[in-house]
Amino acid sequence: MNRRAMATESFYREHAPRAALRDFVHCIWTFEAPADETPQPIAPDGRCELILQCGAPYREGDGSVQARILFAGQVTQPLTLIATGPVAVVGVRFKPEAARAFIGRTAERTTNKRTALADLHGAEVALTDDLVDLALRRLADPDDSAAAQRSD
């Protein structure tokens, strides 16, 4: 985990996508914050996003815990998230017309839903989720020999 996430400040940044992605991606964003159980309202913005939670996952207002890698359909009503620990998130905000190409179905079916990417794209993504977990463990502790052994 990034050391800034242990700090008392939150960091949000937006990055322009590479030229090859500009027709599909509005921006790539990052967010890091310390543990804070204060409910965080998310304003509806009508955009779909691919989200990778590199820190603790968020819990939604209904108590469900979000998947590590998820597709967030467009939000048209208020959403409340609660951090379950220090957070570090990378998001890909799609242009409205591009989400369908990524999810393989109309975006209307994902409106106001956050869906684990494995549920949209199957076992191949579940393997990706396992690899992300391994990479995050190695980043957190590069000398973790147990993580190195598990990857063999």
N, CA, C and O atoms as a DFTB+ gen file, in Angstrom:
608 C
 N C O
     1  1       0.837      -1.182       0.000
     2  2       0.000       0.000       0.000
     3  2       0.877       1.238       0.000
     4  3       1.950       1.248       0.603
     5  1       0.436       2.244      -0.653
     6  2       1.176       3.489      -0.736
     7  2       1.241       4.145       0.633
     8  3       0.251       4.158       1.365
     9  1       2.378       4.678       0.976
    10  2       2.547       5.303       2.286
    11  2       1.638       6.500       2.510
    12  3       1.269       6.797       3.646
    13  1       1.269       7.200       1.414
    14  2       0.387       8.363       1.578
    15  2      -0.964       7.949       2.134
    16  3      -1.599       8.743       2.827
    17  1      -1.432       6.724       1.855
    18  2      -2.724       6.277       2.348
    19  2      -2.716       6.167       3.867
    20  3      -3.776       6.183       4.492
    21  1      -1.548       6.058       4.459
    22  2      -1.451       5.996       5.912
    23  2      -1.502       7.391       6.531
    24  3      -1.666       7.526       7.743
    25  1      -1.366       8.407       5.720
    26  2      -1.374       9.781       6.209
    27  2      -2.795      10.194       6.590
    28  3      -3.741       9.415       6.473
    29  1      -2.914      11.408       7.037
    30  2      -4.226      11.906       7.452
    31  2      -4.945      12.626       6.326
    32  3      -6.071      13.087       6.513
    33  1      -4.320      12.732       5.159
    34  2      -4.914      13.446       4.037
    35  2      -5.415      12.491       2.967
    36  3      -4.964      11.350       2.859
    37  1      -6.356      12.987       2.181
    38  2      -6.849      12.260       1.021
    39  2      -6.234      12.864      -0.235
    40  3      -5.992      14.069      -0.304
    41  1      -5.986      12.016      -1.223
    42  2      -5.417      12.460      -2.498
    43  2      -6.280      11.948      -3.635
    44  3      -6.512      10.744      -3.749
    45  1      -6.756      12.850      -4.473
    46  2      -7.516      12.483      -5.674
    47  2      -6.837      13.154      -6.865
    48  3      -6.536      14.347      -6.833
    49  1      -6.600      12.369      -7.917
    50  2      -5.994      12.932      -9.125
    51  2      -6.638      12.306     -10.351
    52  3      -7.014      11.133     -10.337
    53  1      -6.761      13.087     -11.400
    54  2      -7.219      12.585     -12.691
    55  2      -6.065      12.667     -13.674
    56  3      -5.278      13.614     -13.667
    57  1      -5.987      11.641     -14.526
    58  2      -4.924      11.553     -15.516
    59  2      -5.563      11.361     -16.887
    60  3      -6.537      10.621     -17.022
    61  1      -5.022      12.017     -17.891
    62  2      -5.521      11.852     -19.255
    63  2      -5.129      10.464     -19.757
    64  3      -4.040       9.978     -19.454
    65  1      -6.014       9.827     -20.522
    66  2      -5.673       8.508     -21.064
    67  2      -4.665       8.638     -22.207
    68  3      -4.496       9.705     -22.798
    69  1      -4.002       7.518     -22.496
    70  2      -3.116       7.483     -23.667
    71  2      -3.946       7.729     -24.914
    72  3      -5.159       7.519     -24.920
    73  1      -3.282       8.174     -25.965
    74  2      -3.965       8.515     -27.218
    75  2      -4.813       7.366     -27.744
    76  3      -5.910       7.598     -28.252
    77  1      -4.337       6.148     -27.635
    78  2      -5.064       4.989     -28.164
    79  2      -6.376       4.736     -27.423
    80  3      -7.261       4.067     -27.957
    81  1      -6.518       5.257     -26.212
    82  2      -7.725       5.032     -25.407
    83  2      -8.679       6.220     -25.392
    84  3      -9.782       6.105     -24.857
    85  1      -8.297       7.336     -25.954
    86  2      -9.085       8.567     -25.827
    87  2     -10.491       8.482     -26.399
    88  3     -11.375       9.214     -25.955
    89  1     -10.720       7.612     -27.369
    90  2     -12.073       7.461     -27.907
    91  2     -12.995       6.744     -26.925
    92  3     -14.217       6.824     -27.054
    93  1     -12.419       6.043     -25.940
    94  2     -13.198       5.214     -25.030
    95  2     -13.150       5.694     -23.579
    96  3     -14.117       5.531     -22.836
    97  1     -12.034       6.277     -23.183
    98  2     -11.791       6.612     -21.776
    99  2     -11.763       8.123     -21.595
   100  3     -11.028       8.836     -22.278
   101  1     -12.582       8.596     -20.655
   102  2     -12.591      10.023     -20.312
   103  2     -11.342      10.375     -19.502
   104  3     -10.653      11.351     -19.796
   105  1     -11.060       9.559     -18.469
   106  2      -9.873       9.782     -17.652
   107  2      -9.579       8.537     -16.824
   108  3     -10.411       7.638     -16.702
   109  1      -8.389       8.507     -16.266
   110  2      -8.001       7.513     -15.277
   111  2      -7.783       8.301     -13.998
   112  3      -7.089       9.318     -14.001
   113  1      -8.369       7.838     -12.909
   114  2      -8.255       8.585     -11.664
   115  2      -7.700       7.702     -10.560
   116  3      -7.827       6.478     -10.598
   117  1      -7.088       8.339      -9.584
   118  2      -6.575       7.637      -8.414
   119  2      -7.070       8.357      -7.165
   120  3      -7.235       9.577      -7.146
   121  1      -7.298       7.568      -6.132
   122  2      -7.747       8.123      -4.859
   123  2      -7.113       7.319      -3.740
   124  3      -7.150       6.088      -3.740
   125  1      -6.532       8.032      -2.786
   126  2      -5.947       7.410      -1.601
   127  2      -6.433       8.173      -0.376
   128  3      -6.523       9.401      -0.385
   129  1      -6.744       7.420       0.678
   130  2      -7.208       8.066       1.906
   131  2      -6.984       7.129       3.087
   132  3      -6.946       5.909       2.925
   133  1      -6.836       7.708       4.271
   134  2      -6.701       6.879       5.468
   135  2      -8.049       6.240       5.819
   136  3      -9.089       6.610       5.275
   137  1      -8.004       5.287       6.727
   138  2      -9.240       4.662       7.206
   139  2     -10.147       5.737       7.782
   140  3      -9.704       6.592       8.548
   141  1     -11.412       5.689       7.409
   142  2     -12.386       6.675       7.878
   143  2     -13.766       6.072       7.679
   144  3     -14.205       5.880       6.545
   145  1     -14.443       5.779       8.759
   146  2     -15.755       5.137       8.658
   147  2     -16.897       6.130       8.466
   148  3     -18.066       5.759       8.565
   149  1     -16.565       7.380       8.193
   150  2     -17.597       8.372       7.919
   151  2     -18.242       8.052       6.573
   152  3     -17.532       7.909       5.578
   153  1     -19.568       7.936       6.516
   154  2     -20.216       7.687       5.218
   155  2     -19.857       8.773       4.211
   156  3     -19.901       9.964       4.521
   157  1     -19.502       8.345       3.002
   158  2     -19.094       9.265       1.950
   159  2     -20.137       9.268       0.840
   160  3     -20.279       8.277       0.124
   161  1     -20.862      10.361       0.690
   162  2     -21.856      10.426      -0.386
   163  2     -21.168      10.556      -1.744
   164  3     -20.221      11.327      -1.903
   165  1     -21.651       9.803      -2.705
   166  2     -21.146       9.867      -4.076
   167  2     -22.248      10.495      -4.923
   168  3     -23.357       9.967      -5.010
   169  1     -21.932      11.613      -5.536
   170  2     -22.928      12.318      -6.344
   171  2     -23.116      11.609      -7.682
   172  3     -22.145      11.147      -8.280
   173  1     -24.355      11.521      -8.154
   174  2     -24.594      10.918      -9.472
   175  2     -23.885      11.715     -10.560
   176  3     -23.995      12.939     -10.620
   177  1     -23.150      10.998     -11.429
   178  2     -22.472      11.694     -12.527
   179  2     -22.773      11.064     -13.887
   180  3     -22.338      11.577     -14.918
   181  1     -23.512       9.960     -13.891
   182  2     -23.910       9.350     -15.152
   183  2     -22.792       8.655     -15.911
   184  3     -22.965       8.331     -17.086
   185  1     -21.658       8.419     -15.280
   186  2     -20.523       7.777     -15.956
   187  2     -20.314       6.356     -15.439
   188  3     -20.533       6.076     -14.261
   189  1     -19.894       5.472     -16.324
   190  2     -19.522       4.109     -15.953
   191  2     -18.028       4.069     -15.686
   192  3     -17.259       4.799     -16.311
   193  1     -17.614       3.206     -14.745
   194  2     -16.199       3.128     -14.393
   195  2     -15.771       1.686     -14.128
   196  3     -16.554       0.864     -13.652
   197  1     -14.527       1.406     -14.444
   198  2     -13.853       0.192     -14.023
   199  2     -13.050       0.590     -12.803
   200  3     -12.285       1.554     -12.854
   201  1     -13.211      -0.139     -11.698
   202  2     -12.573       0.255     -10.448
   203  2     -11.731      -0.893      -9.911
   204  3     -12.183      -2.036      -9.835
   205  1     -10.496      -0.565      -9.540
   206  2      -9.576      -1.504      -8.908
   207  2      -9.279      -0.970      -7.514
   208  3      -8.706       0.108      -7.360
   209  1      -9.673      -1.733      -6.506
   210  2      -9.444      -1.318      -5.129
   211  2      -8.156      -1.971      -4.643
   212  3      -8.111      -3.173      -4.385
   213  1      -7.122      -1.164      -4.526
   214  2      -5.807      -1.662      -4.129
   215  2      -5.636      -1.666      -2.612
   216  3      -4.721      -2.300      -2.088
   217  1      -6.497      -0.974      -1.925
   218  2      -6.473      -0.943      -0.463
   219  2      -7.680      -1.697       0.060
   220  3      -8.147      -2.653      -0.559
   221  1      -8.176      -1.262       1.198
   222  2      -9.370      -1.880       1.775
   223  2     -10.572      -1.582       0.880
   224  3     -10.685      -0.481       0.342
   225  1     -11.463      -2.548       0.719
   226  2     -12.642      -2.301      -0.124
   227  2     -13.652      -1.398       0.580
   228  3     -13.635      -1.248       1.801
   229  1     -14.510      -0.818      -0.207
   230  2     -15.597      -0.014       0.349
   231  2     -16.791      -0.893       0.671
   232  3     -17.019      -1.926       0.043
   233  1     -17.546      -0.455       1.665
   234  2     -18.831      -1.071       1.993
   235  2     -19.903      -0.088       1.536
   236  3     -19.778       1.122       1.729
   237  1     -20.952      -0.625       0.931
   238  2     -22.048       0.233       0.483
   239  2     -23.036       0.446       1.621
   240  3     -22.975      -0.238       2.643
   241  1     -23.937       1.388       1.444
   242  2     -24.910       1.730       2.476
   243  2     -25.765       0.559       2.928
   244  3     -26.253       0.554       4.058
   245  1     -25.957      -0.449       2.055
   246  2     -26.756      -1.625       2.420
   247  2     -25.941      -2.671       3.174
   248  3     -26.468      -3.721       3.541
   249  1     -24.643      -2.387       3.409
   250  2     -23.789      -3.309       4.152
   251  2     -22.948      -4.233       3.286
   252  3     -22.037      -4.883       3.800
   253  1     -23.221      -4.313       1.993
   254  2     -22.436      -5.194       1.125
   255  2     -21.042      -4.602       0.892
   256  3     -20.877      -3.386       0.790
   257  1     -20.048      -5.487       0.811
   258  2     -18.672      -5.064       0.575
   259  2     -18.382      -5.208      -0.913
   260  3     -18.692      -6.235      -1.518
   261  1     -17.796      -4.189      -1.489
   262  2     -17.514      -4.195      -2.920
   263  2     -16.373      -5.154      -3.262
   264  3     -15.494      -5.414      -2.440
   265  1     -16.404      -5.672      -4.485
   266  2     -15.352      -6.540      -4.997
   267  2     -14.080      -5.726      -5.226
   268  3     -14.130      -4.504      -5.368
   269  1     -12.942      -6.419      -5.261
   270  2     -11.665      -5.738      -5.496
   271  2     -11.623      -5.117      -6.894
   272  3     -11.150      -3.993      -7.057
   273  1     -12.112      -5.839      -7.896
   274  2     -12.190      -5.303      -9.257
   275  2     -13.653      -5.306      -9.647
   276  3     -14.295      -6.356      -9.655
   277  1     -14.187      -4.137      -9.969
   278  2     -15.609      -4.070     -10.267
   279  2     -15.898      -3.099     -11.394
   280  3     -15.109      -2.209     -11.707
   281  1     -17.066      -3.308     -11.991
   282  2     -17.585      -2.374     -12.987
   283  2     -18.722      -1.628     -12.311
   284  3     -19.671      -2.241     -11.822
   285  1     -18.624      -0.308     -12.283
   286  2     -19.666       0.528     -11.689
   287  2     -20.482       1.136     -12.820
   288  3     -19.971       1.934     -13.607
   289  1     -21.744       0.757     -12.895
   290  2     -22.629       1.344     -13.885
   291  2     -22.892       2.795     -13.539
   292  3     -22.552       3.256     -12.449
   293  1     -23.494       3.506     -14.462
   294  2     -23.742       4.914     -14.218
   295  2     -24.597       5.076     -12.963
   296  3     -25.534       4.314     -12.723
   297  1     -24.253       6.074     -12.184
   298  2     -24.960       6.375     -10.943
   299  2     -25.953       7.486     -11.241
   300  3     -25.572       8.581     -11.653
   301  1     -27.250       7.186     -11.027
   302  2     -28.292       8.181     -11.291
   303  2     -29.012       8.607     -10.020
   304  3     -29.895       9.464     -10.044
   305  1     -28.614       7.990      -8.906
   306  2     -29.194       8.360      -7.609
   307  2     -28.072       8.376      -6.582
   308  3     -27.030       7.758      -6.801
   309  1     -28.261       9.065      -5.476
   310  2     -27.186       9.153      -4.482
   311  2     -26.729       7.761      -4.022
   312  3     -27.531       6.838      -3.890
   313  1     -25.417       7.640      -3.784
   314  2     -24.789       6.412      -3.330
   315  2     -23.936       6.762      -2.127
   316  3     -23.274       7.801      -2.118
   317  1     -23.942       5.913      -1.114
   318  2     -23.114       6.140       0.063
   319  2     -22.125       4.997       0.198
   320  3     -22.506       3.828       0.155
   321  1     -20.848       5.338       0.362
   322  2     -19.794       4.357       0.562
   323  2     -19.125       4.603       1.902
   324  3     -19.031       5.740       2.366
   325  1     -18.659       3.519       2.520
   326  2     -17.962       3.606       3.798
   327  2     -16.664       2.821       3.661
   328  3     -16.687       1.649       3.287
   329  1     -15.535       3.454       3.958
   330  2     -14.241       2.783       3.877
   331  2     -14.145       1.737       4.984
   332  3     -14.572       1.978       6.112
   333  1     -13.581       0.573       4.656
   334  2     -13.388      -0.475       5.653
   335  2     -11.950      -0.475       6.171
   336  3     -11.577      -1.339       6.964
   337  1     -11.159       0.471       5.735
   338  2      -9.755       0.610       6.125
   339  2      -9.126       1.658       5.226
   340  3      -9.841       2.369       4.520
   341  1      -7.792       1.770       5.234
   342  2      -7.132       2.706       4.324
   343  2      -7.445       2.331       2.875
   344  3      -7.390       1.155       2.515
   345  1      -7.770       3.314       2.049
   346  2      -8.171       3.033       0.672
   347  2      -7.128       3.542      -0.320
   348  3      -6.465       4.557      -0.107
   349  1      -7.017       2.795      -1.406
   350  2      -6.200       3.171      -2.552
   351  2      -6.948       2.615      -3.760
   352  3      -7.073       1.401      -3.917
   353  1      -7.441       3.506      -4.604
   354  2      -8.316       3.107      -5.705
   355  2      -7.771       3.668      -7.017
   356  3      -7.298       4.803      -7.079
   357  1      -7.849       2.842      -8.064
   358  2      -7.568       3.293      -9.422
   359  2      -8.862       3.089     -10.200
   360  3      -9.452       2.009     -10.161
   361  1      -9.297       4.124     -10.903
   362  2     -10.529       4.035     -11.673
   363  2     -10.316       4.449     -13.118
   364  3      -9.510       5.328     -13.423
   365  1     -11.055       3.797     -13.995
   366  2     -11.075       4.168     -15.410
   367  2     -12.485       4.660     -15.691
   368  3     -13.434       3.876     -15.662
   369  1     -12.630       5.946     -15.962
   370  2     -13.941       6.527     -16.241
   371  2     -14.166       6.504     -17.754
   372  3     -13.459       7.168     -18.513
   373  1     -15.157       5.731     -18.169
   374  2     -15.438       5.573     -19.590
   375  2     -16.235       6.748     -20.139
   376  3     -16.960       7.423     -19.408
   377  1     -16.090       6.976     -21.418
   378  2     -16.999       7.882     -22.107
   379  2     -18.327       7.135     -22.229
   380  3     -18.331       5.908     -22.327
   381  1     -19.455       7.853     -22.225
   382  2     -20.760       7.183     -22.181
   383  2     -20.954       6.085     -23.229
   384  3     -21.493       5.024     -22.916
   385  1     -20.533       6.323     -24.433
   386  2     -20.766       5.349     -25.503
   387  2     -19.782       4.183     -25.477
   388  3     -19.974       3.215     -26.213
   389  1     -18.747       4.242     -24.662
   390  2     -17.695       3.226     -24.680
   391  2     -17.938       2.078     -23.713
   392  3     -17.362       1.005     -23.893
   393  1     -18.761       2.261     -22.705
   394  2     -18.951       1.226     -21.697
   395  2     -19.496      -0.064     -22.295
   396  3     -19.102      -1.151     -21.875
   397  1     -20.389       0.038     -23.260
   398  2     -20.973      -1.167     -23.866
   399  2     -19.887      -2.072     -24.463
   400  3     -19.945      -3.293     -24.316
   401  1     -18.913      -1.480     -25.124
   402  2     -17.837      -2.278     -25.716
   403  2     -17.052      -3.018     -24.642
   404  3     -16.590      -4.136     -24.872
   405  1     -16.897      -2.413     -23.484
   406  2     -16.129      -3.050     -22.420
   407  2     -16.912      -4.163     -21.731
   408  3     -16.360      -5.229     -21.459
   409  1     -18.195      -3.925     -21.444
   410  2     -18.954      -4.914     -20.674
   411  2     -19.681      -5.928     -21.547
   412  3     -20.166      -6.941     -21.043
   413  1     -19.763      -5.670     -22.843
   414  2     -20.383      -6.637     -23.738
   415  2     -21.895      -6.673     -23.665
   416  3     -22.509      -7.657     -24.074
   417  1     -22.494      -5.636     -23.159
   418  2     -23.958      -5.525     -23.077
   419  2     -24.320      -4.058     -22.937
   420  3     -23.444      -3.213     -22.753
   421  1     -25.587      -3.757     -23.021
   422  2     -25.977      -2.354     -22.900
   423  2     -25.718      -1.861     -21.476
   424  3     -25.905      -2.590     -20.502
   425  1     -25.294      -0.632     -21.387
   426  2     -24.959      -0.057     -20.087
   427  2     -26.184       0.122     -19.190
   428  3     -26.047       0.191     -17.968
   429  1     -27.373       0.199     -19.778
   430  2     -28.579       0.384     -18.969
   431  2     -28.752      -0.741     -17.946
   432  3     -29.304      -0.522     -16.867
   433  1     -28.285      -1.936     -18.283
   434  2     -28.437      -3.082     -17.375
   435  2     -27.553      -2.970     -16.144
   436  3     -27.729      -3.726     -15.189
   437  1     -26.603      -2.035     -16.150
   438  2     -25.710      -1.861     -15.004
   439  2     -25.973      -0.562     -14.245
   440  3     -25.247      -0.246     -13.302
   441  1     -26.988       0.188     -14.635
   442  2     -27.281       1.460     -13.978
   443  2     -27.509       1.256     -12.484
   444  3     -28.284       0.391     -12.077
   445  1     -26.831       2.055     -11.680
   446  2     -26.910       2.023     -10.219
   447  2     -26.497       0.680      -9.626
   448  3     -26.954       0.311      -8.544
   449  1     -25.634      -0.051     -10.329
   450  2     -25.122      -1.332      -9.827
   451  2     -23.603      -1.316      -9.877
   452  3     -23.003      -0.715     -10.769
   453  1     -22.991      -1.982      -8.909
   454  2     -21.569      -2.234      -8.909
   455  2     -21.433      -3.750      -8.997
   456  3     -21.908      -4.472      -8.120
   457  1     -20.784      -4.233     -10.056
   458  2     -20.726      -5.657     -10.351
   459  2     -19.282      -6.125     -10.396
   460  3     -18.449      -5.513     -11.064
   461  1     -18.982      -7.212      -9.686
   462  2     -17.635      -7.783      -9.743
   463  2     -17.308      -8.092     -11.203
   464  3     -18.137      -8.643     -11.927
   465  1     -16.119      -7.741     -11.622
   466  2     -15.746      -7.947     -13.007
   467  2     -15.815      -9.426     -13.393
   468  3     -16.154      -9.749     -14.532
   469  1     -15.501     -10.316     -12.473
   470  2     -15.593     -11.756     -12.751
   471  2     -17.025     -12.158     -13.087
   472  3     -17.229     -13.085     -13.871
   473  1     -18.015     -11.487     -12.516
   474  2     -19.413     -11.804     -12.822
   475  2     -19.791     -11.361     -14.232
   476  3     -20.719     -11.907     -14.829
   477  1     -19.076     -10.373     -14.764
   478  2     -19.344      -9.909     -16.127
   479  2     -18.565     -10.695     -17.166
   480  3     -19.067     -10.955     -18.259
   481  1     -17.321     -11.081     -16.822
   482  2     -16.434     -11.650     -17.826
   483  2     -15.894     -13.037     -17.491
   484  3     -15.100     -13.572     -18.265
   485  1     -16.287     -13.636     -16.382
   486  2     -15.958     -15.026     -16.127
   487  2     -14.624     -15.311     -15.470
   488  3     -13.995     -14.443     -14.864
   489  1     -14.213     -16.576     -15.618
   490  2     -13.061     -17.121     -14.908
   491  2     -11.755     -16.412     -15.244
   492  3     -10.880     -16.301     -14.386
   493  1     -11.608     -15.933     -16.468
   494  2     -10.367     -15.262     -16.828
   495  2     -10.130     -14.049     -15.932
   496  3      -8.995     -13.768     -15.546
   497  1     -11.185     -13.345     -15.608
   498  2     -11.057     -12.181     -14.741
   499  2     -10.826     -12.611     -13.304
   500  3     -10.118     -11.923     -12.569
   501  1     -11.400     -13.722     -12.885
   502  2     -11.154     -14.219     -11.534
   503  2      -9.661     -14.487     -11.354
   504  3      -9.109     -14.209     -10.289
   505  1      -9.003     -15.021     -12.380
   506  2      -7.565     -15.236     -12.324
   507  2      -6.849     -13.896     -12.215
   508  3      -5.896     -13.769     -11.446
   509  1      -7.287     -12.908     -12.964
   510  2      -6.706     -11.571     -12.883
   511  2      -6.825     -11.028     -11.471
   512  3      -5.885     -10.414     -10.966
   513  1      -7.969     -11.243     -10.820
   514  2      -8.175     -10.796      -9.447
   515  2      -7.156     -11.454      -8.520
   516  3      -6.615     -10.792      -7.634
   517  1      -6.886     -12.752      -8.712
   518  2      -5.879     -13.449      -7.906
   519  2      -4.494     -12.846      -8.135
   520  3      -3.726     -12.679      -7.187
   521  1      -4.173     -12.521      -9.381
   522  2      -2.871     -11.928      -9.682
   523  2      -2.741     -10.537      -9.071
   524  3      -1.663     -10.161      -8.609
   525  1      -3.828      -9.771      -9.064
   526  2      -3.813      -8.452      -8.429
   527  2      -3.545      -8.612      -6.938
   528  3      -2.754      -7.858      -6.371
   529  1      -4.195      -9.588      -6.290
   530  2      -3.948      -9.829      -4.866
   531  2      -2.476     -10.137      -4.606
   532  3      -1.879      -9.598      -3.673
   533  1      -1.899     -10.998      -5.428
   534  2      -0.491     -11.348      -5.270
   535  2       0.396     -10.119      -5.454
   536  3       1.309      -9.890      -4.660
   537  1       0.136      -9.331      -6.488
   538  2       0.940      -8.134      -6.741
   539  2       0.840      -7.158      -5.578
   540  3       1.842      -6.556      -5.191
   541  1      -0.350      -6.992      -5.016
   542  2      -0.521      -6.070      -3.900
   543  2       0.213      -6.562      -2.658
   544  3       0.785      -5.761      -1.918
   545  1       0.201      -7.877      -2.423
   546  2       0.948      -8.423      -1.277
   547  2       2.439      -8.164      -1.453
   548  3       3.128      -7.807      -0.497
   549  1       2.940      -8.344      -2.679
   550  2       4.365      -8.116      -2.924
   551  2       4.723      -6.640      -2.801
   552  3       5.808      -6.308      -2.323
   553  1       3.835      -5.755      -3.222
   554  2       4.097      -4.329      -3.060
   555  2       4.122      -3.947      -1.587
   556  3       4.939      -3.129      -1.165
   557  1       3.228      -4.539      -0.811
   558  2       3.154      -4.222       0.616
   559  2       4.376      -4.754       1.356
   560  3       4.850      -4.126       2.302
   561  1       4.897      -5.924       0.924
   562  2       6.042      -6.537       1.589
   563  2       6.873      -7.282       0.557
   564  3       6.668      -8.479       0.357
   565  1       7.813      -6.599      -0.107
   566  2       8.604      -7.221      -1.166
   567  2       9.408      -8.425      -0.682
   568  3       9.784      -9.276      -1.488
   569  1       9.678      -8.510       0.625
   570  2      10.448      -9.622       1.154
   571  2       9.580     -10.776       1.615
   572  3      10.083     -11.708       2.244
   573  1       8.289     -10.738       1.319
   574  2       7.359     -11.795       1.744
   575  2       7.631     -13.068       0.949
   576  3       7.135     -13.233      -0.166
   577  1       8.417     -13.960       1.530
   578  2       8.766     -15.196       0.817
   579  2       7.559     -16.088       0.634
   580  3       7.512     -16.865      -0.320
   581  1       6.570     -15.998       1.530
   582  2       5.359     -16.814       1.383
   583  2       4.603     -16.406       0.134
   584  3       4.081     -17.259      -0.583
   585  1       4.538     -15.092      -0.137
   586  2       3.857     -14.633      -1.351
   587  2       4.609     -15.111      -2.580
   588  3       3.993     -15.500      -3.572
   589  1       5.940     -15.086      -2.525
   590  2       6.722     -15.558      -3.669
   591  2       6.498     -17.042      -3.901
   592  3       6.415     -17.482      -5.047
   593  1       6.398     -17.828      -2.819
   594  2       6.165     -19.259      -2.970
   595  2       4.779     -19.541      -3.511
   596  3       4.606     -20.466      -4.305
   597  1       3.771     -18.753      -3.093
   598  2       2.398     -18.977      -3.565
   599  2       2.283     -18.700      -5.057
   600  3       1.398     -19.241      -5.719
   601  1       3.172     -17.861      -5.596
   602  2       3.051     -17.522      -7.018
   603  2       3.651     -18.600      -7.916
   604  3       3.425     -18.581      -9.126
   605  1       4.405     -19.533      -7.356
   606  2       5.037     -20.581      -8.173
   607  2       4.069     -21.684      -8.523
   608  3       4.442     -22.639      -9.204
